[in-house]
Amino acid sequence: MHGLSIMSGLLGTVIENAATRGIAQVELIRIAAGDLSKISAEELRFAFTLVARGTVLENAVLEVESVPGSREVKVEFYEGV
């Protein structure tokens, strides 16, 4: 459930940002998750399928990268990639 909580927060911010910019569909989301953040790529991918459903993120491609020695989780999103 840790992954779902993190993904909900991250994607909530992306959805708000997309709405502010007038973006109708996000094409790509990149997440860089530090290996010390105790969140796995599998957890993030699973949570993404649940959280993105019915939003501007629903058809987006998710890329998850593990960053050695970091606790941070960063997200970028792209329209029309």
C-alpha positions as CSV (number, residue, x, y, z in Angstrom):
1,M,0.0,0.0,0.0
2,H,3.0,2.3,0.4
3,G,3.3,2.4,-3.4
4,L,-0.3,3.3,-3.8
5,S,0.0,6.2,-1.4
6,I,3.1,7.6,-3.1
7,M,1.7,7.2,-6.6
8,S,-1.6,8.8,-5.6
9,G,0.3,11.9,-4.3
10,L,2.6,12.1,-7.3
11,L,-0.1,11.6,-9.9
12,G,-2.5,13.9,-8.1
13,T,0.1,16.7,-8.5
14,V,0.6,15.7,-12.2
15,I,-3.2,15.8,-12.9
16,E,-3.5,19.2,-11.2
17,N,-0.5,20.6,-13.2
18,A,-1.9,19.2,-16.5
19,A,-5.3,20.8,-15.8
20,T,-3.7,24.1,-15.1
21,R,-1.8,24.0,-18.4
22,G,-4.8,22.8,-20.3
23,I,-3.3,19.5,-21.2
24,A,-6.0,17.0,-22.3
25,Q,-3.8,13.9,-22.4
26,V,-0.4,13.1,-20.9
27,E,1.6,10.7,-23.1
28,L,4.6,9.9,-20.9
29,I,5.4,9.9,-17.2
30,R,8.9,9.3,-16.0
31,I,9.5,8.5,-12.3
32,A,13.0,8.4,-10.8
33,A,12.8,6.5,-7.5
34,G,15.8,6.3,-5.2
35,D,16.6,2.8,-4.1
36,L,16.6,4.1,-0.5
37,S,13.0,5.2,-0.8
38,K,11.8,1.7,-0.1
39,I,9.5,1.8,-3.0
40,S,9.8,-0.7,-5.9
41,A,9.2,-0.2,-9.5
42,E,6.6,-3.0,-9.5
43,E,4.7,-1.3,-6.7
44,L,4.7,2.0,-8.7
45,R,3.6,0.3,-11.9
46,F,0.7,-1.5,-10.1
47,A,-0.4,1.7,-8.3
48,F,-0.2,3.6,-11.6
49,T,-2.8,1.3,-13.2
50,L,-5.2,2.0,-10.4
51,V,-4.7,5.7,-10.0
52,A,-4.5,6.7,-13.6
53,R,-7.7,5.0,-14.6
54,G,-10.3,7.6,-15.9
55,T,-7.8,10.5,-15.8
56,V,-5.6,12.4,-18.3
57,L,-3.0,9.8,-17.4
58,E,-5.0,6.7,-18.4
59,N,-3.2,6.0,-21.7
60,A,0.2,7.4,-20.7
61,V,3.4,5.3,-20.8
62,L,5.0,4.9,-17.4
63,E,8.8,4.7,-17.2
64,V,10.4,4.0,-13.8
65,E,14.1,4.4,-13.1
66,S,15.9,3.3,-9.9
67,V,18.4,5.8,-8.7
68,P,21.2,4.3,-6.5
69,G,21.9,5.9,-3.1
70,S,18.9,8.3,-3.1
71,R,15.8,8.6,-1.0
72,E,14.0,11.0,-3.4
73,V,11.2,10.2,-5.8
74,K,10.9,12.6,-8.8
75,V,8.3,12.7,-11.5
76,E,8.3,14.3,-15.0
77,F,5.4,14.2,-17.5
78,Y,5.1,15.0,-21.2
79,E,2.3,15.9,-23.5
80,G,2.4,14.7,-27.1
81,V,5.6,12.7,-27.1
